Structure formats: C-alpha cells, structure tokens
C-alpha cells in the first residue's frame, strides 16, 4: 500500500487551501499585508505529477479499454464537480454579491461543465471555470483524454507516444494563432503529468532511490518547491515548481513506508483530498462573509482565519467525501489511490 501517495494528496490539498486562505485575508482585513506568506500554489504541481503516476500505476499490466478508463474517471470526477459548478452558478445568479470571482454567464457555465477552457467573465484575463480552482481539472480531464486514447497501444510504446502527443500539442499551440484554447493547452505545465507517468514506469521497473537518497530527495523537493515559489513566477512553474514536485514524488515512492507507523488522519485526508479541493472555495467564502458580518473582528485575525480555513475546509471536505463516496471494502484500501 503506497500510503505516501495518500499523504501527498492530503498535503497538496491543504497547501492549496492555505494559499487561497492567504489571498482571502486581503478581502477580510485589508490592513493586513500577507504577501510575504503567500505559499501553497505549488500543491497543484504535486497533484499533476501524482496524477500521472497514479494513472500509469493503476493501468499498467491490466487490460483496460479507453471506455472503461473514461467511465472510471468520469465517475470519480464529474458528479461532485458538476454539483459544485451548478451551485456556484445558482449563487452567482440569485446572490451575486456573495461571490467575488464568479458571475453568471451561460456559455461560461456550459464550458465549465464540459471541462473546456473559457475566459472567466469576472476576470477576462484568466482562463478559469465557474468553480475557479477547477482550472486544474480542465488539465486533468485533457490528460485523461490523451491517456485513454493511448491505452490500446502496448505499454512499451505508450510512453513514447505520450511524449510525441504532448510535443505536438505544445508546438501546435505555439504556431497557431493565439486563442483561449492555444493559450491554455500551450502551457508546458501539461508535461508534469508526463513526468508522473515516467516516475510510475521507473517504480514498476524497481528503479528506485536508495533509502537515504530518497529521504534527501523528498526534503530537497519540498525545500526547493517553497524557495522557487517565492523566487519564480507561475509562468516558469513547469520547471521551477514541476522539478521539485518530481523530486518529492520520486523520493516518496522510493521510501518503504510500510516500516513506519501509519498516520491515520493524514491517510484519511488523502481520501478526502478531492472533496477538500473542490469545496474549500465555498468554505473560504463562508468565512469571508462571516468575518464581514460578525460584530467582533475575531475572524479578521490572520492566524485564526488561516487555521479555521484549514480546519473547516478539511471537515467540510470530509463530510462531502462521506456523503458522495460509496463505502468500499477494506481490500480496496490496498490499491493505489486513483
């Protein structure tokens, strides 16, 4: 059981929650300058590398058709995301003052539901769906689409074919006239999925780091992830943030965590990570509105606001996870998380 993957999913989700909580502080208490504490956006890069790793690991050595793969991915991703999207659109329609980064727009809603890139009407400079953090899911679903199409190939040909496909996509997006589509899919961040696939192949071939080097890679990965996040802009994330994420995943899977005690709460948050990621924006919006309307400024205290953001987002995500996820037999727990 690769429990370390669960840990990384939980950590990555909480990093994103922390990042958005810091951004919310400027709206909750404009007097607080928290720019020096803006970290956590790189949790997305961990997610992307991890996603490529898990997709290869869960399909390698198994006969799986593109339809079966797509059905599983849709069942995992779509229901909660559509529910969150429709809820956000409804709020934007009937109570637009509650949302700061979403306005009701029918084309935007439709493209969001089908994971297609579209400029956000609330901020046309950004390509984000109705549920703003869902921009990552647009990349995820695109990766799943490419991955599914290549499943009929033999495994020895699948990774080279994936390299070729992503290369063609990136080159085409650079050569074609600029548009929302070429701007979105022309971002080299999609290579992080490919890196995860390669790491999973290395794992399957038992080409892992020695234990002490694995711990060093894990520590260095997190260190440089935070350093580079402070020094480098998101435009260079595919290497400035992506390479440390690769070190983190490779180091983590090279370590034999079966000899270490299982952190049950972190393992469980890994199960809930998708729900936390999708729903935390609603939790933060609730806290922002509560901070504006409470007669005392307790929620305007930066440390308390961030702590509550992390705790309540985790609790909310766990509740949604329990509601939306069918109970699985214990035997399923031994499978890598998908």
C-alpha positions as CSV (number, residue, x, y, z in Angstrom):
1,X,0.0,0.0,0.0
2,X,1.6,3.3,-1.1
3,X,0.3,5.3,1.9
4,X,2.8,8.0,1.0
5,X,0.6,8.9,-2.0
6,X,-2.3,9.5,0.3
7,X,-0.1,11.7,2.5
8,X,1.0,13.7,-0.5
9,X,-2.6,14.1,-1.8
10,X,-3.6,15.5,1.6
11,X,-0.6,17.8,1.9
12,X,-1.1,19.1,-1.7
13,X,-4.8,19.8,-1.0
14,X,-4.0,21.7,2.3
15,X,-1.3,23.7,0.5
16,X,-3.8,25.0,-1.9
17,X,-6.3,25.7,0.9
18,X,-3.6,27.7,2.7
19,X,-2.7,29.6,-0.5
20,X,-6.3,30.7,-1.1
21,X,-6.8,31.5,2.6
22,X,-3.9,33.9,2.5
23,X,-5.4,35.5,-0.7
24,X,-8.7,35.9,1.2
25,X,-7.0,37.8,4.0
26,X,-6.7,40.9,1.8
27,X,-10.5,40.9,1.5
28,X,-11.2,40.0,5.1
29,X,-8.8,42.5,6.6
30,X,-7.3,45.0,4.0
31,X,-4.9,46.3,6.7
32,X,-3.0,43.0,6.8
33,X,-0.2,42.6,4.3
34,X,0.2,38.9,4.0
35,X,2.1,38.9,0.7
36,X,5.2,37.5,2.4
37,X,3.3,34.4,3.4
38,X,1.7,33.5,0.1
39,X,2.7,29.9,-0.4
40,X,1.0,26.7,-1.4
41,X,0.0,27.3,-5.0
42,X,2.6,24.6,-5.9
43,X,0.3,22.0,-4.4
44,X,-1.2,21.9,-7.8
45,X,2.1,20.8,-9.3
46,X,2.4,17.9,-6.8
47,X,-1.2,16.9,-7.8
48,X,-0.3,16.9,-11.5
49,X,2.8,14.7,-11.1
50,X,1.0,12.5,-8.7
51,X,-1.9,12.1,-11.2
52,X,0.4,10.9,-14.0
53,X,2.0,8.5,-11.6
54,X,-1.3,7.0,-10.3
55,X,-2.8,6.7,-13.8
56,X,0.1,4.7,-15.1
57,X,0.3,2.6,-11.9
58,X,-3.4,1.7,-11.9
59,X,-3.5,0.7,-15.6
60,X,0.0,-0.9,-16.1
61,X,-0.3,-4.6,-16.6
62,X,-4.1,-4.5,-16.8
63,X,-6.3,-4.9,-19.8
64,X,-8.4,-1.7,-19.8
65,X,-10.2,-0.2,-22.7
66,X,-10.4,3.6,-23.2
67,X,-14.1,3.4,-22.5
68,X,-13.6,1.7,-19.1
69,X,-10.9,4.1,-18.2
70,X,-13.0,7.1,-19.1
71,X,-16.0,5.7,-17.2
72,X,-14.0,5.4,-14.0
73,X,-12.5,8.9,-14.3
74,X,-15.9,10.4,-15.0
75,X,-17.5,8.6,-12.1
76,X,-14.6,9.9,-9.8
77,X,-14.5,13.5,-11.0
78,X,-17.8,14.6,-12.6
79,X,-20.6,14.3,-10.0
80,X,-19.1,16.4,-7.3
81,X,-17.6,18.9,-9.7
82,X,-20.9,19.4,-11.5
83,X,-22.8,19.8,-8.3
84,X,-20.3,22.5,-7.1
85,X,-20.4,24.2,-10.5
86,X,-24.2,24.3,-10.6
87,X,-24.4,25.5,-7.0
88,X,-21.9,28.3,-7.8
89,X,-23.8,29.3,-10.9
90,X,-27.0,29.4,-8.9
91,X,-25.5,31.6,-6.2
92,X,-24.0,33.9,-8.9
93,X,-27.4,34.3,-10.4
94,X,-29.5,34.9,-7.3
95,X,-27.0,36.4,-4.9
96,X,-24.0,37.7,-7.0
97,X,-22.7,39.9,-4.1
98,X,-21.6,36.7,-2.2
99,X,-19.1,35.8,-4.9
100,X,-16.1,37.9,-5.8
101,X,-14.7,35.9,-8.8
102,X,-17.8,34.4,-10.4
103,X,-20.6,36.0,-12.4
104,X,-23.4,34.1,-14.1
105,X,-22.8,33.5,-17.8
106,X,-24.4,30.7,-19.7
107,X,-21.5,29.9,-22.1
108,X,-19.1,30.0,-19.2
109,X,-21.3,27.6,-17.3
110,X,-21.6,25.1,-20.2
111,X,-17.9,25.1,-21.0
112,X,-17.2,24.6,-17.3
113,X,-19.4,21.6,-17.1
114,X,-17.6,20.0,-20.1
115,X,-14.1,21.0,-18.8
116,X,-13.3,23.3,-21.7
117,X,-11.1,26.4,-21.3
118,X,-13.0,29.7,-21.3
119,X,-12.2,33.2,-20.2
120,X,-13.8,34.0,-16.8
121,X,-16.4,36.8,-17.4
122,X,-15.5,38.2,-13.9
123,X,-11.8,38.5,-15.0
124,X,-11.3,38.0,-18.7
125,X,-7.5,37.9,-18.3
126,X,-7.9,34.5,-16.6
127,X,-9.0,31.2,-18.1
128,X,-10.9,29.6,-15.2
129,X,-14.3,27.8,-14.9
130,X,-17.2,28.7,-12.7
131,X,-15.5,27.0,-9.7
132,X,-12.2,28.8,-10.1
133,X,-9.9,26.1,-8.7
134,X,-11.4,23.8,-11.3
135,X,-9.0,25.1,-13.9
136,X,-6.7,22.2,-12.8
137,X,-9.5,19.7,-13.6
138,X,-9.6,21.1,-17.2
139,X,-6.0,20.0,-17.5
140,X,-6.7,16.7,-15.7
141,X,-9.5,15.8,-18.0
142,X,-7.4,16.7,-21.0
143,X,-4.7,14.4,-19.7
144,X,-7.2,11.6,-19.1
145,X,-8.4,12.0,-22.7
146,X,-5.0,11.7,-24.2
147,X,-4.1,8.8,-21.8
148,X,-7.3,6.9,-22.7
149,X,-6.6,7.2,-26.4
150,X,-3.2,5.7,-26.0
151,X,-4.3,2.7,-23.8
152,X,-4.8,0.4,-26.9
153,X,-1.0,0.7,-27.5
154,X,1.4,-1.7,-25.9
155,X,3.0,-0.4,-22.7
156,X,6.4,-0.2,-24.4
157,X,5.0,2.2,-27.0
158,X,2.7,4.1,-24.8
159,X,5.1,6.5,-23.1
160,X,7.0,7.4,-26.3
161,X,3.6,8.0,-27.9
162,X,2.6,10.3,-25.0
163,X,5.9,12.2,-25.4
164,X,5.1,12.7,-29.1
165,X,1.5,13.8,-28.5
166,X,2.4,16.4,-25.9
167,X,5.2,17.7,-28.0
168,X,2.9,18.1,-31.0
169,X,0.3,19.8,-28.8
170,X,2.8,22.3,-27.4
171,X,4.3,23.1,-30.8
172,X,0.9,23.4,-32.4
173,X,-0.3,25.8,-29.8
174,X,2.8,28.0,-30.3
175,X,2.4,28.0,-34.1
176,X,-1.4,28.5,-34.3
177,X,-3.0,32.0,-33.9
178,X,-3.4,32.9,-30.3
179,X,-6.7,31.9,-28.7
180,X,-8.1,30.8,-25.4
181,X,-7.5,27.2,-26.5
182,X,-3.9,27.7,-27.6
183,X,-3.1,29.8,-24.5
184,X,-4.5,27.1,-22.2
185,X,-3.2,23.9,-23.8
186,X,0.1,25.5,-24.8
187,X,1.2,25.8,-21.2
188,X,4.1,23.4,-20.5
189,X,2.5,22.5,-17.2
190,X,0.9,19.6,-19.0
191,X,4.4,18.0,-19.0
192,X,4.1,17.4,-15.3
193,X,1.6,14.6,-16.0
194,X,4.1,13.0,-18.3
195,X,6.7,13.3,-15.6
196,X,4.5,11.4,-13.3
197,X,3.9,8.7,-15.9
198,X,7.7,8.2,-16.3
199,X,8.1,8.0,-12.5
200,X,5.5,5.3,-12.3
201,X,7.3,3.4,-15.0
202,X,10.5,3.7,-13.0
203,X,8.7,2.5,-10.0
204,X,7.3,-0.5,-11.9
205,X,10.8,-1.4,-13.0
206,X,12.1,-1.2,-9.4
207,X,14.4,1.7,-10.4
208,X,14.1,3.5,-7.1
209,X,16.4,5.6,-5.0
210,X,18.3,4.1,-2.0
211,X,16.5,5.0,1.2
212,X,18.8,7.8,2.4
213,X,18.8,9.4,-1.0
214,X,15.1,9.1,-1.2
215,X,14.7,11.0,2.1
216,X,17.1,13.6,0.8
217,X,15.2,13.9,-2.5
218,X,11.9,14.3,-0.6
219,X,13.4,17.0,1.7
220,X,15.1,18.8,-1.1
221,X,12.0,18.7,-3.3
222,X,9.9,20.4,-0.6
223,X,12.7,22.9,0.2
224,X,13.1,24.0,-3.4
225,X,9.4,24.0,-4.0
226,X,9.0,26.7,-1.4
227,X,12.1,28.5,-2.4
228,X,11.2,28.6,-6.0
229,X,7.6,29.6,-5.3
230,X,9.0,32.6,-3.5
231,X,11.5,33.5,-6.3
232,X,9.9,32.3,-9.5
233,X,6.7,33.4,-11.2
234,X,4.0,31.0,-12.3
235,X,5.0,31.4,-15.9
236,X,8.0,29.2,-15.2
237,X,6.2,26.7,-13.0
238,X,6.7,23.7,-15.2
239,X,10.3,23.6,-14.4
240,X,10.7,25.9,-11.3
241,X,7.9,24.1,-9.5
242,X,7.5,21.0,-11.5
243,X,11.0,19.6,-11.0
244,X,10.8,19.9,-7.2
245,X,7.4,18.1,-7.4
246,X,9.1,15.3,-9.3
247,X,11.8,15.0,-6.6
248,X,9.0,14.9,-4.0
249,X,7.1,12.1,-5.7
250,X,10.2,10.1,-6.7
251,X,11.6,10.4,-3.2
252,X,8.4,9.4,-1.5
253,X,7.7,6.3,-3.6
254,X,11.3,5.1,-3.1
255,X,10.8,5.1,0.7
256,X,9.4,1.9,2.3
257,X,6.6,3.5,4.4
258,X,5.4,0.0,5.4
259,X,8.0,0.1,8.2
260,X,6.7,3.4,9.5
261,X,3.6,3.9,11.6
262,X,0.6,4.9,9.5
263,X,-0.7,8.4,10.2
264,X,-4.4,7.6,10.1
265,X,-5.7,11.2,10.0
266,X,-3.4,12.2,7.1
267,X,-4.2,9.0,5.3
268,X,-7.9,9.8,5.6
269,X,-7.4,13.4,4.4
270,X,-5.8,11.9,1.4
271,X,-9.0,10.1,0.7
272,X,-10.9,13.4,1.1
273,X,-8.4,15.5,-0.9
274,X,-10.5,15.8,-4.0
275,X,-13.6,16.9,-2.0
276,X,-11.4,19.3,0.0
277,X,-10.0,20.8,-3.2
278,X,-13.4,21.3,-4.8
279,X,-15.3,22.6,-1.8
280,X,-12.7,24.7,0.0
281,X,-13.6,27.8,-2.0
282,X,-17.1,27.7,-0.5
283,X,-15.7,27.3,3.0
284,X,-13.4,30.3,2.5
285,X,-16.3,32.4,1.0
286,X,-18.4,31.5,4.1
287,X,-15.6,32.6,6.4
288,X,-15.1,35.8,4.5
289,X,-18.8,36.7,4.7
290,X,-18.9,35.7,8.4
291,X,-15.8,38.0,9.0
292,X,-17.6,40.9,7.4
293,X,-20.8,40.5,9.4
294,X,-19.7,39.4,12.8
295,X,-19.8,42.4,15.3
296,X,-16.3,41.5,16.6
297,X,-13.2,41.2,14.5
298,X,-12.2,37.8,15.7
299,X,-12.2,36.3,12.2
300,X,-10.1,39.2,11.0
301,X,-7.1,37.9,13.0
302,X,-4.8,36.5,10.3
303,X,-3.6,33.4,12.1
304,X,-7.0,32.4,13.4
305,X,-8.5,32.9,9.9
306,X,-5.9,30.7,8.3
307,X,-6.3,28.0,10.9
308,X,-10.1,28.0,10.6
309,X,-9.7,27.9,6.8
310,X,-7.6,24.7,7.0
311,X,-9.7,23.0,9.7
312,X,-13.1,23.8,8.3
313,X,-12.1,23.1,4.8
314,X,-10.8,19.7,5.9
315,X,-14.0,19.0,7.9
316,X,-16.3,20.2,5.1
317,X,-14.3,18.1,2.5
318,X,-14.5,15.0,4.8
319,X,-18.3,15.4,5.2
320,X,-18.8,15.8,1.4
321,X,-16.5,12.8,0.9
322,X,-18.5,10.6,3.2
323,X,-21.8,11.7,1.6
324,X,-20.7,11.2,-2.0
325,X,-18.3,8.2,-1.8
326,X,-19.8,4.7,-1.6
327,X,-18.4,2.6,1.2
328,X,-15.6,0.4,-0.1
329,X,-14.5,-2.9,1.2
330,X,-11.3,-3.0,3.2
331,X,-9.5,-4.9,0.4
332,X,-9.7,-1.9,-1.8
333,X,-7.6,0.1,0.6
334,X,-4.5,-1.8,-0.6
335,X,-4.9,-0.4,-4.1
336,X,-3.1,2.8,-5.1
337,X,-5.5,5.8,-4.9
338,X,-6.8,6.8,-8.3
